[in-house]
Structure formats: structure tokens, C-alpha cells
């Protein structure tokens, strides 16, 4: 079984959650409690982290439930500021999945990570 970047245990939890129709009742990212807030953005713990490679996996999301193409200029400007300051100090890698791999396609999100093992 290919679990991608998740451990088998986390992948099984993710698969169960996904098969239960987690997108059927609105956006789950909007319901998650933030660990850091900005004016237009917030950072969340990733419920199903890519724990095969990351010791820390958070998500940076706009507070408004939207896709990247529909972010307004204020949101885009703050996004760039957050990346250039806060994110660069706290994390090592930012990852955005492609459309075909997004589990929550209606809410733009970036994975913020600190890697487990360095080469």
C-alpha cells in the first residue's frame, strides 16, 4: 500500500476520515482551531500530517474559505509578508499540492514543515 508522505497509521486515519465523507458537511479547515492568527490568514495543526518526512506539519490557510485564484490583493500581500517573515523563521519547507492531489480543493492551503531527518 502506497501511503505517500504519511505513515501507515496516519494514512489509515486519513483514509477512514475521507471515506466518511468529510467534505460533505462544509469545509473542515474552516472548523479547525488556529495556533497562530494574522489579519487574513491563520496557521493550523495538520490533522493528517505528512509524518513520514515531517516532525512539524502545519497548514497556512486564508481565514476566508477560497481558492488561490480568488484571493484578493490584501490577502495576497499578507500571504507574501507571512512567508517572508514568520514562515521563513519557523519552517524549512512550504508545499502546495496540485489540484489532482488536493483533499480540500475549495480552501487554499500550504503545508508548512520542519523535516525529520536531514541528509
N, CA, C and O atoms as a GROMACS GRO file, in nm:
protein
  476
    1UNK      N    1   0.083  -0.118   0.000
    1UNK     CA    2   0.000   0.000   0.000
    1UNK      C    3   0.088   0.124   0.000
    1UNK      O    4   0.178   0.138   0.083
    2UNK      N    5   0.062   0.213  -0.092
    2UNK     CA    6   0.136   0.338  -0.101
    2UNK      C    7   0.068   0.440  -0.010
    2UNK      O    8  -0.045   0.482  -0.036
    3UNK      N    9   0.137   0.481   0.096
    3UNK     CA   10   0.080   0.577   0.191
    3UNK      C   11   0.130   0.719   0.165
    3UNK      O   12   0.099   0.811   0.240
    4UNK      N   13   0.208   0.735   0.059
    4UNK     CA   14   0.259   0.867   0.026
    4UNK      C   15   0.352   0.919   0.133
    4UNK      O   16   0.444   0.848   0.175
    5UNK      N   17   0.330   1.040   0.177
    5UNK     CA   18   0.418   1.102   0.276
    5UNK      C   19   0.369   1.084   0.419
    5UNK      O   20   0.426   1.140   0.512
    6UNK      N   21   0.263   1.007   0.436
    6UNK     CA   22   0.210   0.978   0.569
    6UNK      C   23   0.255   0.839   0.613
    6UNK      O   24   0.275   0.750   0.531
    7UNK      N   25   0.270   0.822   0.746
    7UNK     CA   26   0.296   0.689   0.799
    7UNK      C   27   0.171   0.604   0.776
    7UNK      O   28   0.063   0.659   0.751
    8UNK      N   29   0.184   0.475   0.785
    8UNK     CA   30   0.069   0.385   0.764
    8UNK      C   31  -0.046   0.419   0.859
    8UNK      O   32  -0.162   0.423   0.818
    9UNK      N   33  -0.014   0.444   0.986
    9UNK     CA   34  -0.116   0.475   1.086
    9UNK      C   35  -0.191   0.604   1.051
    9UNK      O   36  -0.314   0.607   1.054
   10UNK      N   37  -0.119   0.709   1.017
   10UNK     CA   38  -0.182   0.835   0.981
   10UNK      C   39  -0.260   0.822   0.851
   10UNK      O   40  -0.368   0.878   0.838
   11UNK      N   41  -0.206   0.747   0.755
   11UNK     CA   42  -0.276   0.726   0.629
   11UNK      C   43  -0.409   0.654   0.652
   11UNK      O   44  -0.509   0.690   0.590
   12UNK      N   45  -0.411   0.553   0.739
   12UNK     CA   46  -0.535   0.480   0.768
   12UNK      C   47  -0.639   0.572   0.830
   12UNK      O   48  -0.757   0.566   0.794
   13UNK      N   49  -0.598   0.658   0.923
   13UNK     CA   50  -0.690   0.755   0.983
   13UNK      C   51  -0.743   0.851   0.877
   13UNK      O   52  -0.862   0.882   0.874
   14UNK      N   53  -0.654   0.897   0.789
   14UNK     CA   54  -0.692   0.989   0.681
   14UNK      C   55  -0.791   0.921   0.586
   14UNK      O   56  -0.893   0.980   0.549
   15UNK      N   57  -0.761   0.799   0.548
   15UNK     CA   58  -0.847   0.724   0.455
   15UNK      C   59  -0.987   0.703   0.515
   15UNK      O   60  -1.088   0.717   0.446
   16UNK      N   61  -0.992   0.669   0.644
   16UNK     CA   62  -1.120   0.649   0.712
   16UNK      C   63  -1.200   0.779   0.718
   16UNK      O   64  -1.321   0.780   0.692
   17UNK      N   65  -1.134   0.887   0.751
   17UNK     CA   66  -1.197   1.018   0.759
   17UNK      C   67  -1.250   1.060   0.622
   17UNK      O   68  -1.361   1.111   0.610
   18UNK      N   69  -1.170   1.038   0.520
   18UNK     CA   70  -1.208   1.074   0.383
   18UNK      C   71  -1.326   0.990   0.334
   18UNK      O   72  -1.417   1.044   0.271
   19UNK      N   73  -1.324   0.860   0.362
   19UNK     CA   74  -1.433   0.773   0.316
   19UNK      C   75  -1.564   0.801   0.390
   19UNK      O   76  -1.671   0.765   0.342
   20UNK      N   77  -1.555   0.865   0.507
   20UNK     CA   78  -1.674   0.901   0.582
   20UNK      C   79  -1.741   1.027   0.527
   20UNK      O   80  -1.842   1.073   0.580
   21UNK      N   81  -1.684   1.082   0.419
   21UNK     CA   82  -1.743   1.198   0.354
   21UNK      C   83  -1.714   1.329   0.424
   21UNK      O   84  -1.804   1.412   0.440
   22UNK      N   85  -1.590   1.349   0.465
   22UNK     CA   86  -1.556   1.467   0.544
   22UNK      C   87  -1.579   1.599   0.472
   22UNK      O   88  -1.582   1.704   0.537
   23UNK      N   89  -1.594   1.598   0.340
   23UNK     CA   90  -1.623   1.723   0.269
   23UNK      C   91  -1.773   1.748   0.253
   23UNK      O   92  -1.815   1.853   0.205
   24UNK      N   93  -1.853   1.652   0.292
   24UNK     CA   94  -1.997   1.661   0.273
   24UNK      C   95  -2.063   1.769   0.360
   24UNK      O   96  -2.168   1.823   0.323
   25UNK      N   97  -2.003   1.801   0.473
   25UNK     CA   98  -2.064   1.897   0.566
   25UNK      C   99  -1.986   2.026   0.577
   25UNK      O  100  -1.965   2.077   0.688
   26UNK      N  101  -1.942   2.079   0.467
   26UNK     CA  102  -1.867   2.204   0.468
   26UNK      C  103  -1.718   2.182   0.479
   26UNK      O  104  -1.670   2.069   0.485
   27UNK      N  105  -1.647   2.291   0.482
   27UNK     CA  106  -1.501   2.287   0.483
   27UNK      C  107  -1.448   2.259   0.623
   27UNK      O  108  -1.473   2.335   0.716
   28UNK      N  109  -1.374   2.151   0.636
   28UNK     CA  110  -1.317   2.117   0.766
   28UNK      C  111  -1.204   2.211   0.807
   28UNK      O  112  -1.180   2.228   0.927
   29UNK      N  113  -1.135   2.271   0.713
   29UNK     CA  114  -1.030   2.365   0.750
   29UNK      C  115  -1.089   2.487   0.822
   29UNK      O  116  -1.028   2.540   0.914
   30UNK      N  117  -1.206   2.530   0.780
   30UNK     CA  118  -1.272   2.643   0.845
   30UNK      C  119  -1.309   2.613   0.989
   30UNK      O  120  -1.320   2.704   1.072
   31UNK      N  121  -1.329   2.487   1.020
   31UNK     CA  122  -1.373   2.446   1.154
   31UNK      C  123  -1.256   2.424   1.251
   31UNK      O  124  -1.278   2.418   1.372
   32UNK      N  125  -1.134   2.412   1.199
   32UNK     CA  126  -1.018   2.383   1.283
   32UNK      C  127  -0.974   2.505   1.364
   32UNK      O  128  -0.982   2.619   1.318
   33UNK      N  129  -0.929   2.480   1.485
   33UNK     CA  130  -0.879   2.586   1.572
   33UNK      C  131  -0.738   2.626   1.526
   33UNK      O  132  -0.656   2.542   1.491
   34UNK      N  133  -0.714   2.756   1.526
   34UNK     CA  134  -0.583   2.805   1.481
   34UNK      C  135  -0.481   2.802   1.594
   34UNK      O  136  -0.515   2.809   1.712
   35UNK      N  137  -0.353   2.791   1.554
   35UNK     CA  138  -0.244   2.801   1.651
   35UNK      C  139  -0.174   2.936   1.640
   35UNK      O  140  -0.096   2.974   1.727
   36UNK      N  141  -0.201   3.009   1.530
   36UNK     CA  142  -0.146   3.143   1.509
   36UNK      C  143  -0.240   3.215   1.413
   36UNK      O  144  -0.284   3.157   1.314
   37UNK      N  145  -0.270   3.342   1.443
   37UNK     CA  146  -0.360   3.419   1.357
   37UNK      C  147  -0.293   3.546   1.308
   37UNK      O  148  -0.214   3.609   1.378
   38UNK      N  149  -0.327   3.582   1.186
   38UNK     CA  150  -0.289   3.707   1.124
   38UNK      C  151  -0.420   3.775   1.083
   38UNK      O  152  -0.527   3.722   1.113
   39UNK      N  153  -0.414   3.887   1.018
   39UNK     CA  154  -0.537   3.957   0.981
   39UNK      C  155  -0.624   3.874   0.885
   39UNK      O  156  -0.744   3.860   0.906
   40UNK      N  157  -0.562   3.820   0.778
   40UNK     CA  158  -0.637   3.746   0.677
   40UNK      C  159  -0.604   3.596   0.673
   40UNK      O  160  -0.667   3.521   0.598
   41UNK      N  161  -0.509   3.553   0.751
   41UNK     CA  162  -0.459   3.416   0.746
   41UNK      C  163  -0.451   3.356   0.885
   41UNK      O  164  -0.449   3.428   0.986
   42UNK      N  165  -0.447   3.223   0.890
   42UNK     CA  166  -0.422   3.154   1.016
   42UNK      C  167  -0.342   3.027   0.990
   42UNK      O  168  -0.338   2.975   0.879
   43UNK      N  169  -0.278   2.981   1.095
   43UNK     CA  170  -0.200   2.857   1.088
   43UNK      C  171  -0.268   2.754   1.177
   43UNK      O  172  -0.308   2.782   1.290
   44UNK      N  173  -0.281   2.633   1.123
   44UNK     CA  174  -0.345   2.521   1.192
   44UNK      C  175  -0.248   2.405   1.205
   44UNK      O  176  -0.153   2.394   1.128
   45UNK      N  177  -0.273   2.318   1.301
   45UNK     CA  178  -0.206   2.188   1.301
   45UNK      C  179  -0.267   2.107   1.189
   45UNK      O  180  -0.388   2.113   1.167
   46UNK      N  181  -0.186   2.034   1.117
   46UNK     CA  182  -0.237   1.945   1.012
   46UNK      C  183  -0.292   1.820   1.080
   46UNK      O  184  -0.219   1.748   1.148
   47UNK      N  185  -0.420   1.794   1.061
   47UNK     CA  186  -0.486   1.680   1.125
   47UNK      C  187  -0.427   1.547   1.076
   47UNK      O  188  -0.419   1.450   1.152
   48UNK      N  189  -0.386   1.542   0.950
   48UNK     CA  190  -0.329   1.421   0.891
   48UNK      C  191  -0.193   1.457   0.831
   48UNK      O  192  -0.179   1.466   0.710
   49UNK      N  193  -0.093   1.476   0.917
   49UNK     CA  194   0.037   1.527   0.872
   49UNK      C  195   0.112   1.430   0.782
   49UNK      O  196   0.086   1.309   0.781
   50UNK      N  197   0.205   1.485   0.708
   50UNK     CA  198   0.296   1.406   0.626
   50UNK      C  199   0.411   1.363   0.718
   50UNK      O  200   0.525   1.408   0.704
   51UNK      N  201   0.377   1.275   0.810
   51UNK     CA  202   0.466   1.241   0.921
   51UNK      C  203   0.577   1.141   0.886
   51UNK      O  204   0.659   1.107   0.972
   52UNK      N  205   0.582   1.094   0.764
   52UNK     CA  206   0.698   1.014   0.723
   52UNK      C  207   0.820   1.103   0.705
   52UNK      O  208   0.933   1.058   0.722
   53UNK      N  209   0.796   1.229   0.670
   53UNK     CA  210   0.908   1.320   0.643
   53UNK      C  211   0.915   1.439   0.738
   53UNK      O  212   1.021   1.500   0.753
   54UNK      N  213   0.803   1.474   0.801
   54UNK     CA  214   0.798   1.598   0.879
   54UNK      C  215   0.781   1.572   1.028
   54UNK      O  216   0.698   1.492   1.070
   55UNK      N  217   0.862   1.642   1.108
   55UNK     CA  218   0.838   1.638   1.252
   55UNK      C  219   0.737   1.745   1.292
   55UNK      O  220   0.674   1.736   1.397
   56UNK      N  221   0.722   1.849   1.209
   56UNK     CA  222   0.620   1.951   1.225
   56UNK      C  223   0.550   1.968   1.091
   56UNK      O  224   0.616   1.985   0.988
   57UNK      N  225   0.416   1.965   1.092
   57UNK     CA  226   0.338   1.986   0.970
   57UNK      C  227   0.216   2.070   1.007
   57UNK      O  228   0.119   2.020   1.062
   58UNK      N  229   0.224   2.198   0.975
   58UNK     CA  230   0.113   2.290   0.995
   58UNK      C  231   0.058   2.331   0.859
   58UNK      O  232   0.118   2.303   0.756
   59UNK      N  233  -0.056   2.397   0.861
   59UNK     CA  234  -0.118   2.448   0.739
   59UNK      C  235  -0.136   2.598   0.751
   59UNK      O  236  -0.180   2.648   0.855
   60UNK      N  237  -0.103   2.670   0.646
   60UNK     CA  238  -0.130   2.812   0.636
   60UNK      C  239  -0.251   2.827   0.545
   60UNK      O  240  -0.247   2.786   0.429
   61UNK      N  241  -0.358   2.886   0.597
   61UNK     CA  242  -0.482   2.900   0.520
   61UNK      C  243  -0.537   3.042   0.531
   61UNK      O  244  -0.517   3.108   0.633
   62UNK      N  245  -0.606   3.088   0.427
   62UNK     CA  246  -0.676   3.216   0.442
   62UNK      C  247  -0.796   3.196   0.535
   62UNK      O  248  -0.856   3.089   0.536
   63UNK      N  249  -0.829   3.298   0.612
   63UNK     CA  250  -0.945   3.288   0.701
   63UNK      C  251  -1.074   3.276   0.620
   63UNK      O  252  -1.171   3.215   0.664
   64UNK      N  253  -1.073   3.334   0.503
   64UNK     CA  254  -1.188   3.325   0.412
   64UNK      C  255  -1.173   3.197   0.332
   64UNK      O  256  -1.067   3.169   0.277
   65UNK      N  257  -1.280   3.118   0.324
   65UNK     CA  258  -1.276   2.992   0.250
   65UNK      C  259  -1.278   3.022   0.100
   65UNK      O  260  -1.382   3.055   0.043
   66UNK      N  261  -1.159   3.008   0.038
   66UNK     CA  262  -1.148   3.040  -0.104
   66UNK      C  263  -1.030   2.967  -0.166
   66UNK      O  264  -0.944   2.914  -0.095
   67UNK      N  265  -1.026   2.964  -0.297
   67UNK     CA  266  -0.914   2.907  -0.370
   67UNK      C  267  -0.812   3.018  -0.398
   67UNK      O  268  -0.843   3.136  -0.385
   68UNK      N  269  -0.692   2.980  -0.437
   68UNK     CA  270  -0.585   3.078  -0.458
   68UNK      C  271  -0.624   3.185  -0.562
   68UNK      O  272  -0.598   3.303  -0.541
   69UNK      N  273  -0.684   3.142  -0.670
   69UNK     CA  274  -0.720   3.235  -0.778
   69UNK      C  275  -0.815   3.345  -0.734
   69UNK      O  276  -0.823   3.451  -0.797
   70UNK      N  277  -0.889   3.321  -0.625
   70UNK     CA  278  -0.987   3.419  -0.580
   70UNK      C  279  -0.941   3.500  -0.458
   70UNK      O  280  -1.020   3.574  -0.399
   71UNK      N  281  -0.815   3.486  -0.420
   71UNK     CA  282  -0.763   3.570  -0.312
   71UNK      C  283  -0.762   3.715  -0.359
   71UNK      O  284  -0.730   3.743  -0.475
   72UNK      N  285  -0.796   3.807  -0.269
   72UNK     CA  286  -0.790   3.948  -0.307
   72UNK      C  287  -0.648   4.001  -0.283
   72UNK      O  288  -0.564   3.931  -0.227
   73UNK      N  289  -0.623   4.124  -0.324
   73UNK     CA  290  -0.488   4.181  -0.313
   73UNK      C  291  -0.440   4.191  -0.168
   73UNK      O  292  -0.322   4.169  -0.142
   74UNK      N  293  -0.528   4.224  -0.075
   74UNK     CA  294  -0.489   4.233   0.066
   74UNK      C  295  -0.445   4.096   0.118
   74UNK      O  296  -0.346   4.085   0.191
   75UNK      N  297  -0.519   3.992   0.082
   75UNK     CA  298  -0.484   3.856   0.123
   75UNK      C  299  -0.352   3.813   0.062
   75UNK      O  300  -0.268   3.754   0.129
   76UNK      N  301  -0.334   3.841  -0.067
   76UNK     CA  302  -0.209   3.804  -0.135
   76UNK      C  303  -0.089   3.878  -0.076
   76UNK      O  304   0.017   3.818  -0.057
   77UNK      N  305  -0.105   4.006  -0.047
   77UNK     CA  306   0.005   4.083   0.011
   77UNK      C  307   0.043   4.031   0.149
   77UNK      O  308   0.162   4.018   0.181
   78UNK      N  309  -0.058   4.000   0.230
   78UNK     CA  310  -0.026   3.947   0.363
   78UNK      C  311   0.036   3.808   0.352
   78UNK      O  312   0.126   3.774   0.429
   79UNK      N  313  -0.011   3.728   0.258
   79UNK     CA  314   0.047   3.595   0.236
   79UNK      C  315   0.197   3.606   0.208
   79UNK      O  316   0.276   3.533   0.266
   80UNK      N  317   0.234   3.696   0.119
   80UNK     CA  318   0.376   3.715   0.086
   80UNK      C  319   0.454   3.765   0.207
   80UNK      O  320   0.568   3.722   0.228
   81UNK      N  321   0.397   3.853   0.286
   81UNK     CA  322   0.462   3.904   0.406
   81UNK      C  323   0.481   3.793   0.510
   81UNK      O  324   0.587   3.782   0.571
   82UNK      N  325   0.379   3.712   0.529
   82UNK     CA  326   0.387   3.600   0.624
   82UNK      C  327   0.497   3.502   0.580
   82UNK      O  328   0.577   3.458   0.663
   83UNK      N  329   0.501   3.470   0.452
   83UNK     CA  330   0.606   3.379   0.401
   83UNK      C  331   0.744   3.438   0.422
   83UNK      O  332   0.836   3.368   0.464
   84UNK      N  333   0.761   3.567   0.394
   84UNK     CA  334   0.893   3.631   0.401
   84UNK      C  335   0.941   3.651   0.545
   84UNK      O  336   1.061   3.662   0.568
   85UNK      N  337   0.850   3.655   0.639
   85UNK     CA  338   0.891   3.681   0.778
   85UNK      C  339   0.867   3.559   0.866
   85UNK      O  340   0.959   3.482   0.892
   86UNK      N  341   0.745   3.542   0.911
   86UNK     CA  342   0.712   3.437   1.009
   86UNK      C  343   0.749   3.297   0.960
   86UNK      O  344   0.817   3.222   1.030
   87UNK      N  345   0.704   3.262   0.842
   87UNK     CA  346   0.727   3.126   0.790
   87UNK      C  347   0.876   3.097   0.772
   87UNK      O  348   0.922   2.989   0.808
   88UNK      N  349   0.950   3.192   0.718
   88UNK     CA  350   1.094   3.170   0.696
   88UNK      C  351   1.171   3.150   0.826
   88UNK      O  352   1.276   3.086   0.826
   89UNK      N  353   1.121   3.202   0.936
   89UNK     CA  354   1.187   3.186   1.066
   89UNK      C  355   1.150   3.054   1.134
   89UNK      O  356   1.230   3.001   1.211
   90UNK      N  357   1.031   3.002   1.108
   90UNK     CA  358   0.979   2.887   1.182
   90UNK      C  359   0.983   2.753   1.108
   90UNK      O  360   0.984   2.647   1.171
   91UNK      N  361   0.986   2.756   0.975
   91UNK     CA  362   0.971   2.634   0.897
   91UNK      C  363   1.083   2.621   0.795
   91UNK      O  364   1.154   2.718   0.767
   92UNK      N  365   1.098   2.500   0.740
   92UNK     CA  366   1.201   2.474   0.640
   92UNK      C  367   1.146   2.460   0.499
   92UNK      O  368   1.212   2.496   0.402
   93UNK      N  369   1.023   2.408   0.489
   93UNK     CA  370   0.966   2.377   0.358
   93UNK      C  371   0.819   2.418   0.353
   93UNK      O  372   0.745   2.402   0.450
   94UNK      N  373   0.779   2.472   0.238
   94UNK     CA  374   0.639   2.501   0.208
   94UNK      C  375   0.601   2.414   0.090
   94UNK      O  376   0.675   2.407  -0.008
   95UNK      N  377   0.486   2.347   0.099
   95UNK     CA  378   0.441   2.262  -0.010
   95UNK      C  379   0.293   2.289  -0.038
   95UNK      O  380   0.210   2.292   0.053
   96UNK      N  381   0.264   2.307  -0.166
   96UNK     CA  382   0.126   2.316  -0.211
   96UNK      C  383   0.103   2.197  -0.304
   96UNK      O  384   0.181   2.176  -0.397
   97UNK      N  385  -0.002   2.122  -0.280
   97UNK     CA  386  -0.031   2.008  -0.368
   97UNK      C  387  -0.097   2.056  -0.497
   97UNK      O  388  -0.153   2.166  -0.502
   98UNK      N  389  -0.089   1.974  -0.599
   98UNK     CA  390  -0.155   2.005  -0.725
   98UNK      C  391  -0.305   1.981  -0.711
   98UNK      O  392  -0.349   1.917  -0.615
   99UNK      N  393  -0.382   2.030  -0.805
   99UNK     CA  394  -0.527   2.015  -0.799
   99UNK      C  395  -0.570   1.869  -0.789
   99UNK      O  396  -0.665   1.838  -0.717
  100UNK      N  397  -0.502   1.780  -0.859
  100UNK     CA  398  -0.544   1.638  -0.857
  100UNK      C  399  -0.517   1.571  -0.723
  100UNK      O  400  -0.574   1.466  -0.696
  101UNK      N  401  -0.430   1.628  -0.638
  101UNK     CA  402  -0.397   1.569  -0.509
  101UNK      C  403  -0.460   1.640  -0.390
  101UNK      O  404  -0.446   1.594  -0.277
  102UNK      N  405  -0.530   1.750  -0.413
  102UNK     CA  406  -0.587   1.827  -0.302
  102UNK      C  407  -0.705   1.753  -0.242
  102UNK      O  408  -0.800   1.718  -0.312
  103UNK      N  409  -0.699   1.730  -0.111
  103UNK     CA  410  -0.812   1.666  -0.044
  103UNK      C  411  -0.920   1.768  -0.009
  103UNK      O  412  -1.036   1.732   0.007
  104UNK      N  413  -0.882   1.895   0.001
  104UNK     CA  414  -0.978   2.002   0.027
  104UNK      C  415  -0.957   2.107  -0.082
  104UNK      O  416  -0.890   2.208  -0.059
  105UNK      N  417  -1.013   2.084  -0.200
  105UNK     CA  418  -0.986   2.172  -0.314
  105UNK      C  419  -1.047   2.311  -0.303
  105UNK      O  420  -1.001   2.402  -0.371
  106UNK      N  421  -1.148   2.330  -0.219
  106UNK     CA  422  -1.216   2.458  -0.211
  106UNK      C  423  -1.154   2.558  -0.115
  106UNK      O  424  -1.199   2.673  -0.109
  107UNK      N  425  -1.053   2.517  -0.040
  107UNK     CA  426  -0.989   2.609   0.055
  107UNK      C  427  -0.838   2.601   0.035
  107UNK      O  428  -0.775   2.499   0.066
  108UNK      N  429  -0.781   2.708  -0.018
  108UNK     CA  430  -0.637   2.714  -0.043
  108UNK      C  431  -0.561   2.688   0.087
  108UNK      O  432  -0.594   2.743   0.192
  109UNK      N  433  -0.458   2.605   0.077
  109UNK     CA  434  -0.374   2.580   0.194
  109UNK      C  435  -0.235   2.538   0.151
  109UNK      O  436  -0.215   2.472   0.049
  110UNK      N  437  -0.140   2.577   0.233
  110UNK     CA  438   0.001   2.545   0.212
  110UNK      C  439   0.048   2.465   0.332
  110UNK      O  440   0.019   2.501   0.447
  111UNK      N  441   0.120   2.357   0.307
  111UNK     CA  442   0.180   2.280   0.416
  111UNK      C  443   0.311   2.347   0.457
  111UNK      O  444   0.396   2.375   0.373
  112UNK      N  445   0.325   2.371   0.586
  112UNK     CA  446   0.446   2.430   0.644
  112UNK      C  447   0.515   2.319   0.724
  112UNK      O  448   0.453   2.260   0.812
  113UNK      N  449   0.642   2.292   0.694
  113UNK     CA  450   0.706   2.178   0.757
  113UNK      C  451   0.846   2.205   0.808
  113UNK      O  452   0.921   2.288   0.757
  114UNK      N  453   0.876   2.129   0.914
  114UNK     CA  454   1.013   2.111   0.960
  114UNK      C  455   1.039   1.962   0.938
  114UNK      O  456   0.963   1.878   0.985
  115UNK      N  457   1.145   1.932   0.867
  115UNK     CA  458   1.174   1.794   0.826
  115UNK      C  459   1.235   1.712   0.940
  115UNK      O  460   1.310   1.764   1.023
  116UNK      N  461   1.201   1.582   0.943
  116UNK     CA  462   1.251   1.490   1.045
  116UNK      C  463   1.399   1.465   1.034
  116UNK      O  464   1.476   1.500   1.124
  117UNK      N  465   1.439   1.404   0.924
  117UNK     CA  466   1.577   1.361   0.907
  117UNK      C  467   1.641   1.439   0.794
  117UNK      O  468   1.589   1.445   0.682
  118UNK      N  469   1.752   1.498   0.825
  118UNK     CA  470   1.823   1.573   0.722
  118UNK      C  471   1.936   1.489   0.668
  118UNK      O  472   2.000   1.413   0.741
  119UNK      N  473   1.961   1.503   0.539
  119UNK     CA  474   2.066   1.425   0.472
  119UNK      C  475   2.201   1.484   0.504
  119UNK      O  476   2.303   1.433   0.458
   0.00000   0.00000   0.00000
